[in-house]
Amino acid sequence: MGRLRPGGLAADRARPPVGRQRPPVTSFSYQQAELTCDGVPLQSIAEATGTPVYVYSAAAIASAYRALDRAWASHPHALHYALKANSTLAIARLLRSLGSGVDANSGGEIEVALRAGFIPRDIVFTGVGKTREELERAAALGVRAINVESPGELGRLDEIGRALGTRVRVALRVNPDVDARSHPKISTGRRFDKFGIPIEFARPLFREAARRTGLEPAGIHVHIGSQIVDLAPLVRAAEAVVALSRDLDEDGILIEHLDLGGGLGISYDGGAVPTPDDYGSALLPVLRGSRLQILLEPGRVIAGPAGVLLARVVDIKEYEGGTQFVVLDAGMTELLRPALYGAFHRIDPVVGRAGEDVVGEIVGPLCETSDTFGKDRVMPPLEVGDLVAIRDAGAYGMVMASTYNRRLLPPEVLVEDGRWRVIRRRQTIEDLVALEE
């Protein structure tokens, strides 16, 4: 399971031979034809917690974070993990223990960050439509920077700063009109996207911000999209904000940092993608000679490969001349990306089974045709009750889950140092209706 037929979107590695030992690899690997997370059998976790269930590798998260940190070691920098990728408290606390800051995209994410132990100076606050209440909270806390989206937001923050008797630290989010060359629904740096301020208007807006008594211009922010696997757009965006910072130097506006956002992609299909070292090697020359600290907002690249969604086969439907449908107990309520973006995720059996491969669709249980994880997949023979793992689900998985059809949110498990623990219990029907009259 997890491969596509010739002519499909991507080629996947073959499933392991039944009964054979694969060489050990990081995080999710087969041992004696059984899929494990850092040596812990996924089948044992599923039997204890039930399915669907998310499982994360603490070692994979730490390894990804450290790889990024090393790649940028030659320049003053700070990593601010993007909570929108996965904001479960235990994950946030793990990143804090590694030395990360956070990028928050809502007032709720700010509160999660505080509960996870981050201090306000660890937090940058991003978001297109920040409410007055969210801005007041962030300003009163004294977060490291509020990434400002518009002249109107800048004016509101000036009013808030003057009312508080302080200068609110702001970074203008500029839109450099650079196509990230990723999926259109997750591209954010083109002129017709809703994000940021067109870069040609940024310099006069910085001058205005510098004159206002309630504001302290602290940086420039740019984020052009997500799941970026071509580094050239990231280089162009960096070149644009470096040039802007030099213009600000000429104006006597001495900002402290350039926030280059996040967006580095991962390999969902097994193909080659840029490594953290590639990322640093491509962008660091652009920044050479800059006195400014670099902020980065990685999310998917840290959490994505570190998680899987475990699900069981609840039905198999096949009729002569038709398609085989493998129906899982997980669906778009647990992992929305395939339905929302047509996103590809590898899907593997947790325990290998001998037999001839078949072609079919892997689908969820909801009454929606879009509730499909994969079409035209080459799969081993599966039976009702078999367990499968949907790969690379650590980012934009649980955070986008819903209770549509009154389905209960799944639990989450963290594997660390050879042991596992539940970091979020399964929702109950009492939880689900607790806020209703």
N, C-alpha and C positions, 0 to 999 in steps of 0.2 A: 504494500500500500504506500502511497505517496509519490509514485511515478505517474507520468502522463504518457499517453500513447504518442508515437511520432506525429509531429505537427501540432502538439499541444503547446501550452504556454511555457513550460519549462521541463527540464529533465531532472529527475531525482535519483538519489542513490538507491540501489536495489535493497530490498529487505534482507536481513541476515539469514543465512542458511539455518534451518532448524537443527538444534543440537550442537552447533559449532560456536566456539568462543571467538569473539571479535577482539582485536587488540584494544586495550583500554583507551578511551578518549575522554575529553572533559565533559562534565555535566551529564548529559543524557546519552547513554551508551548501552549496548546489548551485552549482557553477561549470560552465557549459556542460553542464548535465544530468548532472554527476558530483558525487557527495557528497564533500565535503572536510572536513578538520579544520584550522581555521586556515590554509586554503590548501593543505594537503597532501592529495593525492588518497588517499582511503581504499583505493581499488583497488590502488594501488601498495604500500601497507603489507600488505594481505592477500596479494598475490602473493609478497612477500618472506618473510612469516612463516608463511603457511598460515593456515587457519581451523580452528576458531573462534579469535578473538583479541579481546582487549579493547584499546580505544584511548581515551586520555584527553587532554584539552586542559589544559595547564598554565595557559594564559591564562584559561580559564573558571574554574579553581579559584581563581586569584589574584583575579579580578574578584569572585567571590562572597564570598570572605573579606573583601576590602576594603569591599564594600558593607555587610556586617554591621558591620564595625568603625566605619564612618562613621555608621551609623544609631544607634549607641550612644555617639557621641563626647561628648555633653553630660553623661555620668555616668561616674565611674570604673568601669572594667570590664576584663575579660580574657576572651578567647575560648579555650576549651579544645576543640579539634577532637575529635570522638568517633571514635576509631580503629575502633570496631566497624563504621562505615560503609564504610571502605576503609583497611586497615592496611598496604598495600604500602609498603615502605621508601622508595621514591622519592617517593611521595605524602606520606608523613609528613615527609620531609626538606624537601619544598617548603613545606609548611605551617609548619614551624619557621622557614624562611628568611623567611616573611612576618610572623613575630612571634607565632605561635600557641603556646599550650600544648596539652596533650592530656587527654582523658578516657579512661582505660583501664578495661576491663571484665573483665580477667583478669590473672593473673600473666604470661602470654605477651605480652599487649599492653604491659605495663610494660616487659618486656625489649625489645620492638620499639621502644618510645619511646626507651629508652636508646641503642639501636643507631642510631637516627635522629638522635641528638645532643641530645635533650632532657635537661635536668637534672632531678633529683627535684622541685624546686620548681615545675617546669612541669607536673607530673602530678597529677591528681585520680583517685582509685581508686574505682570504682563496681562494684557487682555483688551479686546476691542471695545467692549461696552462696560467699563467699570462704573458701578453706581456711585452716587455721592457718599453713601454710607461706607462702601468699600474703600474709597479714596480717603475718607476721614480716618478710618481705622488704620490703614497703612501709614498715613502721614503721622498719626499720633504715636504709632509704634516706633517710627523712625527706621523703616526698612532701608536696605542698602540703596535701592533706586526704584522709582516707579517709572516704567517704560511708557511714555506718553504717546497716545495715538492720534491726537488732533489738537488744533489750536484751542478749541472749546475746553477740552480736558485740561490743557495747560492753564487756562484762565481759572477753572474751578479749583485747581490745586493751589494757585496763587492766593485765592480767597481763603482757602483752608489753612495755608501756611500762615497768613497774616492773622487769622483768627486764633491760631494756636500760639502765635508769637514765635514762630520758628521759620526756617527756610527748608522747604521740602526738597529732598534730593530727587532730581528727575533726569531721565535719559530720553531723548526723542527717538521714537522708533521711525526709522526712515524706510521708505519703499524705493528700492533702487531700480525698479523695472527690470528685474533679472528673472528669467524663467528657470525654475529649479529642475525642469525636465523630469519631474516625477508625476504622480497622478494629479490631474487637474483639481481634484477636490482637496488636495493637501498641499497645493502650491500657494504661497502667500506673499511673494515678492514681485508680482507683475503689477503694472500700473492700474489695471482694471480690477485687481483684488481689493478687498475691503480693508486691508491691513496697512497701518502706518501712514506716514506723511510723505508725499512725493519728494524725493531727495532735493530737487531744485528749490523747494520752499523751506528747507531745513535751516539754512544759514541765517536768513532774516528772523526766523522764529527763535533760534538760539539767542540772537541779539536781544530780542524782546524778553526772553526768559531771564537773561542776565540782568536786565534792568529792573525786574520785578522783585520786590522785597520779600515775597513769600516763597521764592524759588531759588534753588541752588543747582545749576546745570552740572551734572556729574558724569554724563557719558552719552554715547551714541549707541543705539540698539538697532540691529538688523536681523531678521529671520525670514528666509525666503521660502521655506517649505519643509516638508518631512519626507523621509524615505528617499534621500538624495544619494544616488550611486555614481553620479558624474561630478567630479570635484570642480570642474571649470566654473559652473555658476557660483559656487561658494567663493572661489578666488575672485571673481568679478565683483561680488558683493563686498568682499573685504577691501578690495582696491577702492571701491566707491566711498566707504566710510573712512578709510585712511586719508583719502584726499580731502574729505569734508573736515576731518580733525585738523588738518594743516591749515585749512581756511579759517577755522576757529582760532587756531594759534595766532594767525595774523590779526584777528579781531580782538585779541587779548582775552579770549574765553578759554580758560585752562581747565578742560575737563580731565577726569581721572581715568576713565576706562572706555574701551570699545567692547560692546557686547555683541559677539558674532552669532548669537543664537545657537540653535542646534540643527537637527535635520539629517545627520549622517545615517545612511541606510544600512540595512542588514540583509543577509542572504536568506530570503524565504524559500527559494527554490533550489538551493545548493550551488548556484552560480557564484562567480567571483564578484566581490564588492571591495571598495577601498577599505584598508585597514586604518586603525588609529594613527599608525606611523605614516601612512600615505597622506592622511588628512593633515597632520602636522607639517609634513614635508612640503605640501602644496601651499599652505597658507602662511607658514612662518616667514618665508622670504618676503612676502608682501608687507609684513609687520616689522621687518628688520629696521632698526633705527628709531622706531617709535618709542616714546617715553611712557606710553599708556599701558596699563594692565589690561589683559584680555580676559573677558568673561565668556564662558561657553555654557550652553544649556542642553547638554545631552540628555536624552530620554530613552527612545527606542533602542539605541545602540547598547545601552546598559541593561535594560530590563527585558527587551524582546526575546533574545535567545535563551534567557535564563528561566523561561516558564513554558509549561505545557498545560493543555486542558485535557483531562482524562474523561472519557465518556464510554458508555457501554452500548453495544448493539442491542436494540429492543425489537427490531423486526427486519426481515429481508423479504423484499417483494420482487418477484421475477415471473414474467409470463413469456410464452413463446413469441418471438418476434419483437419483444419489447426490451426495455432497459432494466437492468438489475438496480434496485434501490436498496442501499444499506441505511437503515434508519437508526439514528443515535438518540440517546436520552439528553444530549446537549444540542442547542440550536442557536439561532441568532440572538436569543435572549442572553446567552452566555458569551458568545463571541460574534460580534456584529460585523467585523471587518469584511468577511466574504460577501455578505448581503449588501453592505453599504458601498464598498469600493470594488467589488469583484476580486477581492484580494486572494492570493494563493497562499495556502498553508500546507506543508507536508503533513501527511497523516500516516501513522505507523501502527501496526498491531503491537500491543504490549508484550504478548507472548507469541512467538513464531509458530506457524502451523504449516505442515507439509501439504502440498497439493498444487494443482495447476492454477495459475493466475486467471482472474476474470476481469472484465471491464464493466464498470458501473458508476453510479452516482452515490456520493455520501451526503446524506441529507439530515436535517433536524426534524423535530416532531411537531413544529408549529404549523398552523394553517396559513402558510404563506409560501408561494412558489419560490420566492427569493431565499427561503430558509434552506440553503444548500451550501455545503462546505466544499464540494469538489465534483466536477463533471468529468466523464471519460477518464476516470482513474483506473489504472491497472492495479488490481488488488489481489492479495492472497484469498483463498476461500475463507470466508468468515461465517460464524454461526451466532445465533442469538445468545447473548450473554458474554460474548467476547469483548475485551477491553481494547480501546484504541487511544492513542495519544496524538493530539493536534499540536504540532510543533510551533515554536517561536511565538507563543501566545502571551508572553510576559508583559508586553506593552500593548496598550489599547485593547485589552481583553476585559478583565474584570471591571476596569474603570468605566467601560461603556456598556456594562451589563444592565439588563432591565427586568422588570417583573411583568412584562406583557404576558397576557393569558393567565395572569396570577401565578406565574412560575416563581419559585423561591430562588433567591440568589445563592449561588454555590459557595462552599467553603474554600478557603485558601490555606495552603500548607507550605512551610518553609523547611527545606532540608539544609542542615548545617552540621558540620563536623560528624557526619555519619549518622545523625539522628534527625527525626522530623517532628514537627509540632504544628498544630493548627493555629494559624495567626488570624483567622477570621472564621467564626463558626457558620454553619449553614443557617440561613434565614428560616424562621418558622412562620406558619400561617398567622400566629399571634403577632409576630413582628410586622407582618405585611399589613394587617388591618389596624394596628395600634393607633394610627393617627386619624382614623375615620370615626365618624359619629356612630 
